[in-house]
Amino acid sequence: MKTPLARPPARRIDARRVVIAGTAAWLLGFLVLLPFWGWLGAHGHRVWLWTCLAGAGLGVLGYLLMAKHRREGRAP
């Protein structure tokens, strides 16, 4: 009979840094793809550009929501 693996202790992380890094990555992807507007459109890949923009926008909204929760005392 196998014994269950011991779980490592949970670590606290600063979720704001994670959200900022992810948002920055999506924004960087948008800025890198922006000069290729014509090529992306000609090959049917312009959705890549809008996906990056949507990711950055959702990251900003997520950060604002986390800031609101922190102000209201709902986050540690």
PDB file of N, CA, C and O in Angstrom:
ATOM      1  N   MET A   1       0.846  -1.178   0.000  1.00  0.00           N
ATOM      2  CA  MET A   1       0.000   0.000   0.000  1.00  0.00           C
ATOM      3  C   MET A   1       0.896   1.247   0.000  1.00  0.00           C
ATOM      4  O   MET A   1       1.836   1.360   0.787  1.00  0.00           O
ATOM      5  N   LYS A   2       0.579   2.157  -0.889  1.00  0.00           N
ATOM      6  CA  LYS A   2       1.375   3.384  -0.976  1.00  0.00           C
ATOM      7  C   LYS A   2       0.931   4.395   0.065  1.00  0.00           C
ATOM      8  O   LYS A   2      -0.253   4.506   0.382  1.00  0.00           O
ATOM      9  N   THR A   3       1.896   5.124   0.586  1.00  0.00           N
ATOM     10  CA  THR A   3       1.562   6.205   1.501  1.00  0.00           C
ATOM     11  C   THR A   3       1.410   7.490   0.692  1.00  0.00           C
ATOM     12  O   THR A   3       2.146   7.703  -0.271  1.00  0.00           O
ATOM     13  N   PRO A   4       0.462   8.347   1.073  1.00  0.00           N
ATOM     14  CA  PRO A   4       0.288   9.596   0.317  1.00  0.00           C
ATOM     15  C   PRO A   4       1.505  10.508   0.480  1.00  0.00           C
ATOM     16  O   PRO A   4       2.149  10.538   1.528  1.00  0.00           O
ATOM     17  N   LEU A   5       1.791  11.235  -0.568  1.00  0.00           N
ATOM     18  CA  LEU A   5       2.912  12.169  -0.515  1.00  0.00           C
ATOM     19  C   LEU A   5       2.576  13.342   0.391  1.00  0.00           C
ATOM     20  O   LEU A   5       1.447  13.831   0.413  1.00  0.00           O
ATOM     21  N   ALA A   6       3.563  13.773   1.120  1.00  0.00           N
ATOM     22  CA  ALA A   6       3.361  14.923   2.002  1.00  0.00           C
ATOM     23  C   ALA A   6       3.309  16.191   1.160  1.00  0.00           C
ATOM     24  O   ALA A   6       4.132  16.383   0.265  1.00  0.00           O
ATOM     25  N   ARG A   7       2.360  17.038   1.441  1.00  0.00           N
ATOM     26  CA  ARG A   7       2.248  18.306   0.730  1.00  0.00           C
ATOM     27  C   ARG A   7       3.198  19.332   1.339  1.00  0.00           C
ATOM     28  O   ARG A   7       3.340  19.411   2.560  1.00  0.00           O
ATOM     29  N   PRO A   8       3.836  20.105   0.495  1.00  0.00           N
ATOM     30  CA  PRO A   8       4.687  21.162   1.050  1.00  0.00           C
ATOM     31  C   PRO A   8       3.808  22.245   1.666  1.00  0.00           C
ATOM     32  O   PRO A   8       2.647  22.393   1.284  1.00  0.00           O
ATOM     33  N   PRO A   9       4.345  22.991   2.603  1.00  0.00           N
ATOM     34  CA  PRO A   9       3.541  24.041   3.229  1.00  0.00           C
ATOM     35  C   PRO A   9       3.181  25.124   2.215  1.00  0.00           C
ATOM     36  O   PRO A   9       3.958  25.436   1.313  1.00  0.00           O
ATOM     37  N   ALA A  10       2.004  25.681   2.382  1.00  0.00           N
ATOM     38  CA  ALA A  10       1.538  26.748   1.485  1.00  0.00           C
ATOM     39  C   ALA A  10       2.396  27.997   1.678  1.00  0.00           C
ATOM     40  O   ALA A  10       2.798  28.332   2.792  1.00  0.00           O
ATOM     41  N   ARG A  11       2.662  28.670   0.569  1.00  0.00           N
ATOM     42  CA  ARG A  11       3.454  29.908   0.636  1.00  0.00           C
ATOM     43  C   ARG A  11       2.562  31.081   0.261  1.00  0.00           C
ATOM     44  O   ARG A  11       1.729  30.977  -0.639  1.00  0.00           O
ATOM     45  N   ARG A  12       2.738  32.162   0.936  1.00  0.00           N
ATOM     46  CA  ARG A  12       1.994  33.379   0.600  1.00  0.00           C
ATOM     47  C   ARG A  12       2.738  34.076  -0.530  1.00  0.00           C
ATOM     48  O   ARG A  12       3.965  34.175  -0.515  1.00  0.00           O
ATOM     49  N   ILE A  13       1.991  34.550  -1.496  1.00  0.00           N
ATOM     50  CA  ILE A  13       2.592  35.282  -2.602  1.00  0.00           C
ATOM     51  C   ILE A  13       1.910  36.630  -2.717  1.00  0.00           C
ATOM     52  O   ILE A  13       0.799  36.825  -2.225  1.00  0.00           O
ATOM     53  N   ASP A  14       2.579  37.543  -3.362  1.00  0.00           N
ATOM     54  CA  ASP A  14       1.993  38.848  -3.634  1.00  0.00           C
ATOM     55  C   ASP A  14       1.314  38.757  -4.999  1.00  0.00           C
ATOM     56  O   ASP A  14       1.970  38.881  -6.034  1.00  0.00           O
ATOM     57  N   ALA A  15       0.007  38.541  -4.998  1.00  0.00           N
ATOM     58  CA  ALA A  15      -0.729  38.350  -6.244  1.00  0.00           C
ATOM     59  C   ALA A  15      -0.664  39.590  -7.130  1.00  0.00           C
ATOM     60  O   ALA A  15      -0.784  39.482  -8.351  1.00  0.00           O
ATOM     61  N   ARG A  16      -0.477  40.749  -6.539  1.00  0.00           N
ATOM     62  CA  ARG A  16      -0.390  41.970  -7.353  1.00  0.00           C
ATOM     63  C   ARG A  16       0.795  41.893  -8.304  1.00  0.00           C
ATOM     64  O   ARG A  16       0.681  42.297  -9.461  1.00  0.00           O
ATOM     65  N   ARG A  17       1.914  41.389  -7.845  1.00  0.00           N
ATOM     66  CA  ARG A  17       3.093  41.266  -8.714  1.00  0.00           C
ATOM     67  C   ARG A  17       2.839  40.287  -9.848  1.00  0.00           C
ATOM     68  O   ARG A  17       3.288  40.505 -10.973  1.00  0.00           O
ATOM     69  N   VAL A  18       2.121  39.210  -9.556  1.00  0.00           N
ATOM     70  CA  VAL A  18       1.806  38.221 -10.585  1.00  0.00           C
ATOM     71  C   VAL A  18       0.892  38.837 -11.646  1.00  0.00           C
ATOM     72  O   VAL A  18       1.112  38.650 -12.843  1.00  0.00           O
ATOM     73  N   VAL A  19      -0.127  39.567 -11.209  1.00  0.00           N
ATOM     74  CA  VAL A  19      -1.058  40.197 -12.151  1.00  0.00           C
ATOM     75  C   VAL A  19      -0.354  41.272 -12.968  1.00  0.00           C
ATOM     76  O   VAL A  19      -0.596  41.390 -14.169  1.00  0.00           O
ATOM     77  N   ILE A  20       0.505  42.049 -12.340  1.00  0.00           N
ATOM     78  CA  ILE A  20       1.242  43.086 -13.071  1.00  0.00           C
ATOM     79  C   ILE A  20       2.155  42.441 -14.117  1.00  0.00           C
ATOM     80  O   ILE A  20       2.241  42.932 -15.242  1.00  0.00           O
ATOM     81  N   ALA A  21       2.829  41.357 -13.764  1.00  0.00           N
ATOM     82  CA  ALA A  21       3.723  40.685 -14.717  1.00  0.00           C
ATOM     83  C   ALA A  21       2.931  40.113 -15.889  1.00  0.00           C
ATOM     84  O   ALA A  21       3.351  40.244 -17.039  1.00  0.00           O
ATOM     85  N   GLY A  22       1.810  39.491 -15.617  1.00  0.00           N
ATOM     86  CA  GLY A  22       0.982  38.933 -16.684  1.00  0.00           C
ATOM     87  C   GLY A  22       0.415  40.008 -17.589  1.00  0.00           C
ATOM     88  O   GLY A  22       0.400  39.856 -18.811  1.00  0.00           O
ATOM     89  N   THR A  23      -0.052  41.098 -16.991  1.00  0.00           N
ATOM     90  CA  THR A  23      -0.593  42.213 -17.766  1.00  0.00           C
ATOM     91  C   THR A  23       0.492  42.826 -18.644  1.00  0.00           C
ATOM     92  O   THR A  23       0.249  43.158 -19.804  1.00  0.00           O
ATOM     93  N   ALA A  24       1.677  42.971 -18.088  1.00  0.00           N
ATOM     94  CA  ALA A  24       2.791  43.523 -18.864  1.00  0.00           C
ATOM     95  C   ALA A  24       3.156  42.602 -20.027  1.00  0.00           C
ATOM     96  O   ALA A  24       3.490  43.076 -21.113  1.00  0.00           O
ATOM     97  N   ALA A  25       3.095  41.293 -19.805  1.00  0.00           N
ATOM     98  CA  ALA A  25       3.411  40.343 -20.877  1.00  0.00           C
ATOM     99  C   ALA A  25       2.398  40.447 -22.013  1.00  0.00           C
ATOM    100  O   ALA A  25       2.783  40.438 -23.182  1.00  0.00           O
ATOM    101  N   TRP A  26       1.104  40.547 -21.684  1.00  0.00           N
ATOM    102  CA  TRP A  26       0.082  40.697 -22.723  1.00  0.00           C
ATOM    103  C   TRP A  26       0.248  42.024 -23.460  1.00  0.00           C
ATOM    104  O   TRP A  26       0.097  42.081 -24.680  1.00  0.00           O
ATOM    105  N   LEU A  27       0.553  43.082 -22.728  1.00  0.00           N
ATOM    106  CA  LEU A  27       0.746  44.385 -23.366  1.00  0.00           C
ATOM    107  C   LEU A  27       1.979  44.358 -24.264  1.00  0.00           C
ATOM    108  O   LEU A  27       1.956  44.923 -25.358  1.00  0.00           O
ATOM    109  N   LEU A  28       3.034  43.721 -23.828  1.00  0.00           N
ATOM    110  CA  LEU A  28       4.229  43.598 -24.651  1.00  0.00           C
ATOM    111  C   LEU A  28       3.925  42.807 -25.931  1.00  0.00           C
ATOM    112  O   LEU A  28       4.392  43.162 -27.013  1.00  0.00           O
ATOM    113  N   GLY A  29       3.146  41.742 -25.795  1.00  0.00           N
ATOM    114  CA  GLY A  29       2.747  40.971 -26.970  1.00  0.00           C
ATOM    115  C   GLY A  29       1.966  41.826 -27.954  1.00  0.00           C
ATOM    116  O   GLY A  29       2.176  41.729 -29.163  1.00  0.00           O
ATOM    117  N   PHE A  30       1.075  42.657 -27.452  1.00  0.00           N
ATOM    118  CA  PHE A  30       0.307  43.564 -28.317  1.00  0.00           C
ATOM    119  C   PHE A  30       1.232  44.540 -29.040  1.00  0.00           C
ATOM    120  O   PHE A  30       1.104  44.752 -30.246  1.00  0.00           O
ATOM    121  N   LEU A  31       2.165  45.131 -28.292  1.00  0.00           N
ATOM    122  CA  LEU A  31       3.069  46.111 -28.894  1.00  0.00           C
ATOM    123  C   LEU A  31       4.014  45.468 -29.913  1.00  0.00           C
ATOM    124  O   LEU A  31       4.367  46.094 -30.912  1.00  0.00           O
ATOM    125  N   VAL A  32       4.421  44.227 -29.666  1.00  0.00           N
ATOM    126  CA  VAL A  32       5.293  43.533 -30.607  1.00  0.00           C
ATOM    127  C   VAL A  32       4.535  43.199 -31.897  1.00  0.00           C
ATOM    128  O   VAL A  32       5.098  43.291 -32.988  1.00  0.00           O
ATOM    129  N   LEU A  33       3.271  42.814 -31.777  1.00  0.00           N
ATOM    130  CA  LEU A  33       2.483  42.441 -32.956  1.00  0.00           C
ATOM    131  C   LEU A  33       1.934  43.636 -33.724  1.00  0.00           C
ATOM    132  O   LEU A  33       1.610  43.511 -34.905  1.00  0.00           O
ATOM    133  N   LEU A  34       1.825  44.776 -33.082  1.00  0.00           N
ATOM    134  CA  LEU A  34       1.206  45.945 -33.719  1.00  0.00           C
ATOM    135  C   LEU A  34       1.862  46.346 -35.044  1.00  0.00           C
ATOM    136  O   LEU A  34       1.135  46.678 -35.980  1.00  0.00           O
ATOM    137  N   PRO A  35       3.181  46.333 -35.176  1.00  0.00           N
ATOM    138  CA  PRO A  35       3.775  46.697 -36.471  1.00  0.00           C
ATOM    139  C   PRO A  35       3.423  45.717 -37.601  1.00  0.00           C
ATOM    140  O   PRO A  35       3.584  46.050 -38.775  1.00  0.00           O
ATOM    141  N   PHE A  36       2.952  44.529 -37.262  1.00  0.00           N
ATOM    142  CA  PHE A  36       2.613  43.521 -38.258  1.00  0.00           C
ATOM    143  C   PHE A  36       1.120  43.504 -38.579  1.00  0.00           C
ATOM    144  O   PHE A  36       0.593  42.484 -39.022  1.00  0.00           O
ATOM    145  N   TRP A  37       0.443  44.620 -38.359  1.00  0.00           N
ATOM    146  CA  TRP A  37      -1.002  44.749 -38.580  1.00  0.00           C
ATOM    147  C   TRP A  37      -1.404  44.220 -39.953  1.00  0.00           C
ATOM    148  O   TRP A  37      -2.302  43.384 -40.061  1.00  0.00           O
ATOM    149  N   GLY A  38      -0.750  44.699 -40.987  1.00  0.00           N
ATOM    150  CA  GLY A  38      -1.094  44.305 -42.347  1.00  0.00           C
ATOM    151  C   GLY A  38      -0.869  42.825 -42.605  1.00  0.00           C
ATOM    152  O   GLY A  38      -1.723  42.153 -43.183  1.00  0.00           O
ATOM    153  N   TRP A  39       0.276  42.319 -42.178  1.00  0.00           N
ATOM    154  CA  TRP A  39       0.579  40.909 -42.382  1.00  0.00           C
ATOM    155  C   TRP A  39      -0.415  40.021 -41.640  1.00  0.00           C
ATOM    156  O   TRP A  39      -0.890  39.019 -42.174  1.00  0.00           O
ATOM    157  N   LEU A  40      -0.722  40.406 -40.392  1.00  0.00           N
ATOM    158  CA  LEU A  40      -1.678  39.616 -39.610  1.00  0.00           C
ATOM    159  C   LEU A  40      -3.037  39.582 -40.286  1.00  0.00           C
ATOM    160  O   LEU A  40      -3.687  38.538 -40.329  1.00  0.00           O
ATOM    161  N   GLY A  41      -3.471  40.725 -40.817  1.00  0.00           N
ATOM    162  CA  GLY A  41      -4.755  40.773 -41.506  1.00  0.00           C
ATOM    163  C   GLY A  41      -4.752  39.962 -42.791  1.00  0.00           C
ATOM    164  O   GLY A  41      -5.730  39.279 -43.096  1.00  0.00           O
ATOM    165  N   ALA A  42      -3.669  40.028 -43.541  1.00  0.00           N
ATOM    166  CA  ALA A  42      -3.575  39.309 -44.815  1.00  0.00           C
ATOM    167  C   ALA A  42      -3.579  37.793 -44.618  1.00  0.00           C
ATOM    168  O   ALA A  42      -4.008  37.048 -45.499  1.00  0.00           O
ATOM    169  N   HIS A  43      -3.106  37.348 -43.473  1.00  0.00           N
ATOM    170  CA  HIS A  43      -3.030  35.911 -43.216  1.00  0.00           C
ATOM    171  C   HIS A  43      -4.108  35.418 -42.254  1.00  0.00           C
ATOM    172  O   HIS A  43      -4.086  34.262 -41.830  1.00  0.00           O
ATOM    173  N   GLY A  44      -5.034  36.279 -41.915  1.00  0.00           N
ATOM    174  CA  GLY A  44      -6.139  35.872 -41.042  1.00  0.00           C
ATOM    175  C   GLY A  44      -5.758  35.652 -39.598  1.00  0.00           C
ATOM    176  O   GLY A  44      -6.392  34.862 -38.899  1.00  0.00           O
ATOM    177  N   HIS A  45      -4.719  36.349 -39.138  1.00  0.00           N
ATOM    178  CA  HIS A  45      -4.261  36.164 -37.761  1.00  0.00           C
ATOM    179  C   HIS A  45      -4.401  37.423 -36.908  1.00  0.00           C
ATOM    180  O   HIS A  45      -3.760  37.532 -35.863  1.00  0.00           O
ATOM    181  N   ARG A  46      -5.216  38.359 -37.333  1.00  0.00           N
ATOM    182  CA  ARG A  46      -5.344  39.593 -36.561  1.00  0.00           C
ATOM    183  C   ARG A  46      -5.939  39.346 -35.176  1.00  0.00           C
ATOM    184  O   ARG A  46      -5.801  40.185 -34.285  1.00  0.00           O
ATOM    185  N   VAL A  47      -6.598  38.205 -34.989  1.00  0.00           N
ATOM    186  CA  VAL A  47      -7.146  37.867 -33.685  1.00  0.00           C
ATOM    187  C   VAL A  47      -6.043  37.771 -32.630  1.00  0.00           C
ATOM    188  O   VAL A  47      -6.305  37.986 -31.446  1.00  0.00           O
ATOM    189  N   TRP A  48      -4.803  37.449 -33.046  1.00  0.00           N
ATOM    190  CA  TRP A  48      -3.691  37.404 -32.103  1.00  0.00           C
ATOM    191  C   TRP A  48      -3.505  38.766 -31.444  1.00  0.00           C
ATOM    192  O   TRP A  48      -3.274  38.861 -30.238  1.00  0.00           O
ATOM    193  N   LEU A  49      -3.607  39.812 -32.249  1.00  0.00           N
ATOM    194  CA  LEU A  49      -3.438  41.170 -31.747  1.00  0.00           C
ATOM    195  C   LEU A  49      -4.524  41.502 -30.730  1.00  0.00           C
ATOM    196  O   LEU A  49      -4.244  42.035 -29.657  1.00  0.00           O
ATOM    197  N   TRP A  50      -5.773  41.178 -31.086  1.00  0.00           N
ATOM    198  CA  TRP A  50      -6.891  41.504 -30.191  1.00  0.00           C
ATOM    199  C   TRP A  50      -6.878  40.638 -28.938  1.00  0.00           C
ATOM    200  O   TRP A  50      -7.345  41.071 -27.884  1.00  0.00           O
ATOM    201  N   THR A  51      -6.354  39.428 -29.038  1.00  0.00           N
ATOM    202  CA  THR A  51      -6.242  38.577 -27.854  1.00  0.00           C
ATOM    203  C   THR A  51      -5.262  39.195 -26.852  1.00  0.00           C
ATOM    204  O   THR A  51      -5.517  39.208 -25.648  1.00  0.00           O
ATOM    205  N   CYS A  52      -4.141  39.706 -27.365  1.00  0.00           N
ATOM    206  CA  CYS A  52      -3.164  40.361 -26.480  1.00  0.00           C
ATOM    207  C   CYS A  52      -3.766  41.597 -25.829  1.00  0.00           C
ATOM    208  O   CYS A  52      -3.561  41.836 -24.639  1.00  0.00           O
ATOM    209  N   LEU A  53      -4.503  42.380 -26.599  1.00  0.00           N
ATOM    210  CA  LEU A  53      -5.121  43.584 -26.041  1.00  0.00           C
ATOM    211  C   LEU A  53      -6.172  43.228 -24.985  1.00  0.00           C
ATOM    212  O   LEU A  53      -6.266  43.883 -23.947  1.00  0.00           O
ATOM    213  N   ALA A  54      -6.958  42.185 -25.260  1.00  0.00           N
ATOM    214  CA  ALA A  54      -7.959  41.746 -24.283  1.00  0.00           C
ATOM    215  C   ALA A  54      -7.288  41.238 -23.005  1.00  0.00           C
ATOM    216  O   ALA A  54      -7.766  41.516 -21.906  1.00  0.00           O
ATOM    217  N   GLY A  55      -6.189  40.499 -23.139  1.00  0.00           N
ATOM    218  CA  GLY A  55      -5.462  40.011 -21.965  1.00  0.00           C
ATOM    219  C   GLY A  55      -4.942  41.149 -21.110  1.00  0.00           C
ATOM    220  O   GLY A  55      -5.020  41.099 -19.882  1.00  0.00           O
ATOM    221  N   ALA A  56      -4.408  42.182 -21.763  1.00  0.00           N
ATOM    222  CA  ALA A  56      -3.911  43.345 -21.025  1.00  0.00           C
ATOM    223  C   ALA A  56      -5.064  44.075 -20.342  1.00  0.00           C
ATOM    224  O   ALA A  56      -4.946  44.488 -19.188  1.00  0.00           O
ATOM    225  N   GLY A  57      -6.169  44.233 -21.051  1.00  0.00           N
ATOM    226  CA  GLY A  57      -7.330  44.913 -20.463  1.00  0.00           C
ATOM    227  C   GLY A  57      -7.899  44.163 -19.276  1.00  0.00           C
ATOM    228  O   GLY A  57      -8.235  44.771 -18.259  1.00  0.00           O
ATOM    229  N   LEU A  58      -8.011  42.849 -19.393  1.00  0.00           N
ATOM    230  CA  LEU A  58      -8.514  42.054 -18.273  1.00  0.00           C
ATOM    231  C   LEU A  58      -7.540  42.072 -17.097  1.00  0.00           C
ATOM    232  O   LEU A  58      -7.958  42.025 -15.940  1.00  0.00           O
ATOM    233  N   GLY A  59      -6.248  42.140 -17.391  1.00  0.00           N
ATOM    234  CA  GLY A  59      -5.263  42.255 -16.314  1.00  0.00           C
ATOM    235  C   GLY A  59      -5.419  43.560 -15.546  1.00  0.00           C
ATOM    236  O   GLY A  59      -5.316  43.579 -14.320  1.00  0.00           O
ATOM    237  N   VAL A  60      -5.669  44.656 -16.270  1.00  0.00           N
ATOM    238  CA  VAL A  60      -5.888  45.948 -15.612  1.00  0.00           C
ATOM    239  C   VAL A  60      -7.149  45.882 -14.755  1.00  0.00           C
ATOM    240  O   VAL A  60      -7.150  46.354 -13.618  1.00  0.00           O
ATOM    241  N   LEU A  61      -8.218  45.302 -15.291  1.00  0.00           N
ATOM    242  CA  LEU A  61      -9.455  45.180 -14.503  1.00  0.00           C
ATOM    243  C   LEU A  61      -9.233  44.314 -13.262  1.00  0.00           C
ATOM    244  O   LEU A  61      -9.736  44.631 -12.184  1.00  0.00           O
ATOM    245  N   GLY A  62      -8.484  43.227 -13.413  1.00  0.00           N
ATOM    246  CA  GLY A  62      -8.183  42.362 -12.269  1.00  0.00           C
ATOM    247  C   GLY A  62      -7.378  43.094 -11.208  1.00  0.00           C
ATOM    248  O   GLY A  62      -7.629  42.942 -10.012  1.00  0.00           O
ATOM    249  N   TYR A  63      -6.413  43.888 -11.650  1.00  0.00           N
ATOM    250  CA  TYR A  63      -5.615  44.648 -10.689  1.00  0.00           C
ATOM    251  C   TYR A  63      -6.487  45.661  -9.944  1.00  0.00           C
ATOM    252  O   TYR A  63      -6.359  45.821  -8.730  1.00  0.00           O
ATOM    253  N   LEU A  64      -7.359  46.333 -10.666  1.00  0.00           N
ATOM    254  CA  LEU A  64      -8.251  47.307 -10.021  1.00  0.00           C
ATOM    255  C   LEU A  64      -9.175  46.624  -9.017  1.00  0.00           C
ATOM    256  O   LEU A  64      -9.443  47.175  -7.949  1.00  0.00           O
ATOM    257  N   LEU A  65      -9.662  45.437  -9.349  1.00  0.00           N
ATOM    258  CA  LEU A  65     -10.518  44.699  -8.429  1.00  0.00           C
ATOM    259  C   LEU A  65      -9.746  44.273  -7.181  1.00  0.00           C
ATOM    260  O   LEU A  65     -10.273  44.347  -6.071  1.00  0.00           O
ATOM    261  N   MET A  66      -8.502  43.828  -7.357  1.00  0.00           N
ATOM    262  CA  MET A  66      -7.690  43.466  -6.197  1.00  0.00           C
ATOM    263  C   MET A  66      -7.415  44.690  -5.327  1.00  0.00           C
ATOM    264  O   MET A  66      -7.422  44.584  -4.101  1.00  0.00           O
ATOM    265  N   ALA A  67      -7.175  45.840  -5.936  1.00  0.00           N
ATOM    266  CA  ALA A  67      -6.933  47.059  -5.167  1.00  0.00           C
ATOM    267  C   ALA A  67      -8.179  47.446  -4.372  1.00  0.00           C
ATOM    268  O   ALA A  67      -8.081  47.873  -3.221  1.00  0.00           O
ATOM    269  N   LYS A  68      -9.347  47.295  -4.992  1.00  0.00           N
ATOM    270  CA  LYS A  68     -10.611  47.595  -4.297  1.00  0.00           C
ATOM    271  C   LYS A  68     -10.790  46.669  -3.093  1.00  0.00           C
ATOM    272  O   LYS A  68     -11.160  47.118  -2.008  1.00  0.00           O
ATOM    273  N   HIS A  69     -10.531  45.392  -3.286  1.00  0.00           N
ATOM    274  CA  HIS A  69     -10.671  44.443  -2.173  1.00  0.00           C
ATOM    275  C   HIS A  69      -9.677  44.750  -1.062  1.00  0.00           C
ATOM    276  O   HIS A  69     -10.004  44.637   0.120  1.00  0.00           O
ATOM    277  N   ARG A  70      -8.469  45.136  -1.440  1.00  0.00           N
ATOM    278  CA  ARG A  70      -7.470  45.473  -0.426  1.00  0.00           C
ATOM    279  C   ARG A  70      -7.919  46.701   0.380  1.00  0.00           C
ATOM    280  O   ARG A  70      -7.794  46.726   1.605  1.00  0.00           O
ATOM    281  N   ARG A  71      -8.439  47.709  -0.314  1.00  0.00           N
ATOM    282  CA  ARG A  71      -8.921  48.924   0.393  1.00  0.00           C
ATOM    283  C   ARG A  71     -10.069  48.594   1.352  1.00  0.00           C
ATOM    284  O   ARG A  71     -10.182  49.193   2.421  1.00  0.00           O
ATOM    285  N   GLU A  72     -10.917  47.640   0.963  1.00  0.00           N
ATOM    286  CA  GLU A  72     -12.061  47.286   1.794  1.00  0.00           C
ATOM    287  C   GLU A  72     -11.706  46.284   2.891  1.00  0.00           C
ATOM    288  O   GLU A  72     -12.567  45.907   3.685  1.00  0.00           O
ATOM    289  N   GLY A  73     -10.448  45.852   2.942  1.00  0.00           N
ATOM    290  CA  GLY A  73      -9.999  44.949   3.987  1.00  0.00           C
ATOM    291  C   GLY A  73     -10.343  43.498   3.734  1.00  0.00           C
ATOM    292  O   GLY A  73     -10.329  42.693   4.665  1.00  0.00           O
ATOM    293  N   ARG A  74     -10.655  43.139   2.480  1.00  0.00           N
ATOM    294  CA  ARG A  74     -11.004  41.749   2.174  1.00  0.00           C
ATOM    295  C   ARG A  74      -9.791  40.922   1.807  1.00  0.00           C
ATOM    296  O   ARG A  74      -9.889  39.698   1.715  1.00  0.00           O
ATOM    297  N   ALA A  75      -8.670  41.546   1.600  1.00  0.00           N
ATOM    298  CA  ALA A  75      -7.452  40.802   1.231  1.00  0.00           C
ATOM    299  C   ALA A  75      -6.428  40.980   2.341  1.00  0.00           C
ATOM    300  O   ALA A  75      -6.418  42.005   3.023  1.00  0.00           O
ATOM    301  N   PRO A  76      -5.567  39.984   2.522  1.00  0.00           N
ATOM    302  CA  PRO A  76      -4.552  40.087   3.597  1.00  0.00           C
ATOM    303  C   PRO A  76      -3.528  41.146   3.305  1.00  0.00           C
ATOM    304  O   PRO A  76      -2.614  41.358   4.102  1.00  0.00           O
TER     305      PRO A  76
END
